[in-house]
Amino acid sequence: MDFKEKIKKAFRLDTYTTGAALRNLHRIRWTLNEAPKRIRTVLSVYLNPELRNQLRARNQNLKIEHLLTQIDIQELGRIAQTYASGEQSIWTKYLDTRKWLTRSAQQVRKLGLVLTPPGDVLDLGCGGGYFLFVLKQLGSRVLGVDLDHDPIFNEMIRLLAIERIGFAITSRVRLPELGSRKFDLITAWAVCFNNYDHEETVWGPQDWDFLLDDLSERLTPNGRIVFSLNPQLDGKFYSEEIGKLFTRRSDLMDGRVIIFTKPRLDATAKRTPTSDEFQPESAR
C-alpha cells in the first residue's frame, strides 16, 4: 500500500473498529491523566544539568551495542552453541540475545522508565531475564520469578546475573514472602501462568482478583503493574467477565497490555463483585 492509499485509509470510517476506538479513548485518557506528572518530571530533569547528564547516560546505556558489551560474549556463544539444536530445551528463540535485548529496551522506553527508572522491579515469568537486565543498566534493583527447570533460562539468568526465585505462579496461591521488599514496578510479559491455552483451566475473574490483591500488597504507594497478555484459544486476550474486572481495577486497558496502579487497586480491593461481574466457579 503506497503513502496516498494509507492516507485515504486513515480517514475512512470503516477503517476503525469499535474495539480500536475504545483502545484509542483509553490511551487518550491515560495520557491526559499522566501528563501533569510527566511534564513536571521533564522540566525538573531538563532544568537540572546533573539530572540531564544522568538521563543522557541512561539513554546511552540502552543502546544495543552498549548492552552487548556488558555481557560475556564468549560465554554467550557457548550457551548458544550448546542449546541451538533444541534437544535440551524448546526455548531456543531466547538464544537470540540481540533481538530480546532490543525488544526489552523498547518496552522500557515505551513505559517511560528511562526518564524515571523504578527503584525496585519484580518480573513475573522472567524467562531469560532480558527485561530485568536492561533495567539493571538504568540502576534498578531487579528480581525475577519463574520456573527454574529450563536449562536455557537458567544459563541466561546466571550469565546476566539476575536474582531469581524459582516458583510456579498458580491460581489463588500467594507468591513467596519477600520480607519487607516493595516494588515500584511489577511486570509480566507474554503471560502464561493464567493457562491461556487450556480452555478447561484458564483463569477466571476470581483467580485474577486474588493475584492483583496479592501483588498490590507488594507495591510501593505509587507502584504499578504492567501485564502483557497472550491471546486465549478463542483469539481474545480475556473473557467478557475478566474484561469487566480489568475495567474496574485497571488504569489502562490497551489491547493485550493492562496497567494497574497501587491507588486504583487499593480503592477497588474491598468492593463485593456483582453477579454480572463474577460467575461462580461451577458456572465456568
Summary of the structure (lengths in Angstrom):
residues: 284
radius of gyration: 20.5
end to end distance: 44.0
largest distance: 60.7
contacts: 791
relative contact order: 0.09
helix: 48%
strand: 15%
